[in-house]
């Protein structure tokens, strides 16, 4: 094996959590992700995630090569359910030089990329014009998804349900004050869903029983389901999966085989795989998002490294343009070998 013949160290920037909050713009995130999903990609560019487990803690890694041709990177998540603590770090390497370009606090990136990608799906699947939106959940993700949607689409009306009356009222009050929406907190999820063009479902019950029922579906509806990502988690019931004309997934294999909604539906005889397609194929124009205005279309998300890396490189571009970052005093040696 040949020995390294040269080495150099280049400066690396660190983008803090506060910087991410200041730099992130919903419209920019939605466009960056739309452009990424529209470009050709191979499975090798977004390999399966990996997880190392200890006693009550784990370290997960999600790696991807951005189709932009600029960066590749990895998000690391260190988490301990036992002590209820977690840290997130995103690293970005320059595809052209192999140099470490940035380290980014990933605390906010998961919610940003999940919400922005959901809006990419809504734009590809929902009707044109103002949208009537039903929201189930009042979490940070439920808030961010509506924020991202409102940044790029006109909102006609919003109805929100959360099991906590205080939380759903606060959600409605905050958006009414900040955006002037026709928005109301309602007393049941069925009321939130009624007459909606798009349903944003970002919630799970404490006992993992479904919070969205298929009996509430109406022709033409688009349902965004981002709250259940593991085999033991449930967000929508079997009837919802059965009635869906099409299921658009950010990672089809994981949606079909590794999420509770699909696993239970398959056991009940629903051919989930037959009606599941990749978001990239829809955005890239290879598969139609709907064949009829009456189609009921689901967007199911588990989150992907592609979304993390594309969001991170968007933040890095903004940080470099505004000089909002911390210059690290030392960098990583990049060798020639």
Protein Blocks (a to p, Z undefined) as FASTA:
>chain_A
ZZdfbdcddddddddfklmmmmpcfklmmmmmmmmmmpccdfklmccddddddehiacdd
dddddfklmagcdddddddfknopaddddddddfklopafbdcdfklmmmmmmmmmmmmm
mmmmmcedjdddddedjbfklmmmmmmmmmmpccfbdcdddfblklmmmmmmmmmmmnop
acdddfbfklmmgopabdcddbddfklpafbdfklpcehiacddfkbcbfkbcfbdfklm
mmpmbdcdfblmlmmmmcfklmmmmmnopafklmgccfklmmnopacfbfbfkbccdddd
ebiaklmmmmmmmmmmmmmmnopacddfbdcddddZZ
